[in-house]
Amino acid sequence: MLRFAVVGDYRCGKTCMLLRFYFDTFTRNHIPTQYELFNKTINVDGKNADLELWDTSGRIELKQLSLLSYLAWDGIFLCFSVDSDNKFTNAQTKWINQIHMHCHGAPIFFVGLKKDTRVGSGIWAPLFPSFETRVGASEGAMAARNLGAVRYMECSAKTGEGVNLVFEEGVRTIRAIQSGRDSMAREKSRGTSLGHMLCF
């Protein structure tokens, strides 16, 4: 089983992403709770993966996020909506700090949500100067590198574009990390055994 936490601002779209992934439909009217658990088995590269996905409410008090410390996480999906500079900034400040505090060492996947809102986003800018600027894919990728994230991905719960890929790539990446750790452990064990054999 692979356990992931999904974090980000309230209304950034993370719950819609999870519901799209789970039910394969776009759901608007969902009443979130502080923590919500989604379990799903998917096939990635011919092998099944059992996923445990924890959705955290963006309204949750920061002190309540300490509950995340009590579980071992295989990865964290740090989410923001590409239609909001404010949510983009919060992901890189408020949320990344909480991840480092409560989920130290867990690989981070930086995920841009509401990708569909970029279509024609610049048309209304001259008429509505206060309208929030869309975050570009290159900006998201650069932020991911600065945050030390293992991957940057984007998706749209509304259209379904990229949603399954987010979780499939999450599985592939964690499998690769775990495989690397196993290889290192085997090499270390082999070296220790060889050392014992050479002792007289």
C-alpha positions in Angstrom: 0.0 0.0 0.0 1.2 3.5 -0.8 0.0 6.3 1.5 -0.2 9.9 0.2 -1.4 13.1 1.8 -3.0 15.8 -0.4 -2.6 19.3 1.0 -3.2 22.9 -0.2 -5.5 25.9 0.3 -9.2 25.7 0.7 -10.9 25.7 -2.8 -7.7 25.1 -4.7 -9.4 22.1 -6.3 -7.7 19.2 -4.5 -10.9 17.5 -3.4 -12.4 17.8 -6.9 -9.2 16.2 -8.2 -9.6 13.3 -5.8 -13.3 12.9 -6.6 -12.6 12.9 -10.3 -9.9 10.2 -9.8 -12.1 8.1 -7.5 -15.5 8.4 -9.3 -14.3 9.5 -12.8 -16.7 12.4 -12.8 -16.6 16.1 -12.0 -18.2 17.0 -8.7 -18.8 20.6 -7.6 -21.0 20.3 -4.5 -19.0 18.3 -2.1 -18.9 19.2 1.6 -15.4 18.6 2.8 -14.3 17.4 6.3 -11.1 18.0 8.1 -9.7 14.7 6.9 -11.1 12.5 4.2 -9.8 9.1 3.1 -9.9 7.7 -0.4 -8.8 4.1 -1.1 -8.3 2.9 -4.7 -6.4 0.2 -6.5 -4.9 1.1 -9.9 -2.7 -0.7 -12.4 0.5 1.0 -13.2 2.9 -0.6 -15.8 1.2 -4.0 -15.3 1.4 -4.0 -11.5 -1.4 -3.2 -9.1 -0.9 -0.4 -6.6 -3.2 0.0 -3.5 -3.5 3.8 -2.8 -4.5 5.4 0.4 -5.1 9.1 -0.3 -5.7 11.5 2.6 -7.4 14.7 1.7 -6.9 17.6 4.2 -9.3 20.5 4.4 -7.6 23.8 3.4 -9.6 25.4 6.3 -8.0 23.1 8.9 -6.2 24.9 11.7 -2.4 24.6 11.4 -2.1 23.0 14.8 -4.4 20.2 13.7 -2.0 19.3 10.9 0.2 17.9 13.6 -2.0 14.7 13.2 -0.1 14.1 10.0 3.0 13.4 12.0 1.5 10.2 13.3 1.4 8.4 10.0 4.2 7.4 7.7 3.8 9.0 4.3 5.1 7.6 1.0 4.5 10.9 -0.7 2.8 14.3 -0.4 0.8 16.0 -3.2 1.2 19.7 -2.6 -1.5 21.4 -4.6 -2.4 24.9 -5.8 -4.8 26.3 -8.4 -3.2 27.8 -11.5 -5.8 30.6 -11.5 -4.6 32.1 -8.2 -1.3 33.7 -7.4 -2.3 33.8 -3.8 -2.8 30.0 -3.6 0.5 29.5 -5.5 2.3 31.6 -3.0 0.7 29.9 0.0 1.8 26.5 -1.3 5.4 27.7 -1.3 5.2 29.2 2.1 2.5 28.1 4.5 2.0 24.6 3.2 5.6 23.6 2.4 6.6 24.7 6.0 3.9 22.4 7.4 5.1 19.5 5.3 8.6 19.9 6.5 7.4 20.2 10.0 5.0 17.2 10.1 6.0 15.0 7.1 9.7 15.4 7.1 11.5 13.4 4.4 8.4 12.4 2.4 8.8 13.1 -1.4 6.8 16.0 -2.6 4.8 16.2 -5.8 3.9 19.8 -6.7 0.6 19.8 -8.5 -1.1 22.7 -10.4 -4.9 22.3 -10.5 -7.7 23.8 -12.6 -5.5 23.7 -15.7 -8.6 24.4 -17.8 -8.9 27.9 -16.4 -5.8 29.0 -18.5 -7.8 28.9 -21.7 -8.4 32.5 -22.8 -7.3 33.7 -19.4 -5.5 36.8 -20.9 -8.6 38.1 -22.8 -10.2 39.9 -19.8 -7.0 41.3 -18.2 -7.3 44.8 -19.7 -10.9 45.2 -18.5 -10.3 43.7 -15.1 -6.9 44.7 -13.8 -7.6 43.2 -10.4 -8.3 39.8 -11.9 -5.9 37.2 -10.6 -3.1 36.3 -13.0 -2.8 32.6 -14.1 0.3 30.8 -13.0 2.2 29.5 -16.0 3.5 25.9 -16.4 7.1 27.2 -16.4 6.5 29.1 -13.2 5.1 26.0 -11.6 8.0 23.9 -12.7 10.5 26.4 -11.5 8.8 26.6 -8.1 8.8 22.8 -7.9 12.6 22.8 -8.4 13.1 25.4 -5.7 10.9 23.5 -3.3 12.9 20.3 -3.9 9.8 18.5 -5.3 10.4 15.3 -7.1 7.9 16.1 -9.8 5.7 19.0 -11.2 2.4 18.0 -12.8 -0.8 19.8 -13.8 -4.4 18.6 -14.3 -8.0 19.6 -14.6 -10.7 17.9 -12.5 -13.3 19.6 -14.7 -12.1 18.0 -18.0 -10.3 15.1 -16.4 -7.1 16.0 -18.3 -4.0 14.7 -16.4 -5.8 13.6 -13.3 -5.0 9.8 -13.6 -1.5 10.7 -14.7 -0.9 12.6 -11.4 -1.4 9.4 -9.4 0.2 7.1 -11.9 3.4 9.1 -11.9 3.2 9.3 -8.1 3.2 5.5 -8.0 6.0 5.2 -10.6 8.2 7.7 -8.7 7.7 6.1 -5.3 8.4 2.7 -6.7 11.6 4.0 -8.2 12.6 5.5 -4.9 11.8 2.4 -3.0 13.7 0.2 -5.6 16.7 2.5 -5.2 16.6 2.1 -1.4 16.3 -1.7 -1.7 19.3 -1.8 -4.1 21.4 0.3 -1.7 20.4 -2.0 1.2 21.4 -5.1 -0.8 24.7 -3.5 -1.8 25.4 -2.6 1.9 24.4 -6.1 3.0 26.7 -7.7 0.4 29.6 -5.5 1.4 29.1 -6.4 5.1 29.0 -10.1 4.2 32.1 -9.8 2.1 33.8 -7.9 5.0 33.0 -10.8 7.4 34.3 -13.3 4.9 37.6 -11.5 4.7 38.1 -11.3 8.4 40.7 -13.8 9.7 
